[in-house]
Amino acid sequence: MEAGPNAFSCVTGAVTGVQTSVQSLFEISSFVAGCVLHAPEQFHWLMLGSLASVCTAAGLFFVFVYMSAAQRPSQPYQLVRSTG
């Protein structure tokens, strides 16, 4: 792929497409789980599944933040002295 003005939009579009597909897959799986576990006494399984998915997403986000912070330089702005 050539690096040009449209390269970033192509990558962004691909990431957005994958994100939307995965989100739709999990949304459909939640509907299927609701149909399978339809009895009121089975509601706790739906609740635990929802809690597990939210905690997993939060954990993955914190890992992402930690990894991206580890890649940043400790002093991003250093004073540059001009000679003149």
Summary of the structure (lengths in Angstrom):
residues: 84
radius of gyration: 21.9
end to end distance: 43.0
largest distance: 79.6
contacts: 140
relative contact order: 0.05
helix: 74%
strand: 0%
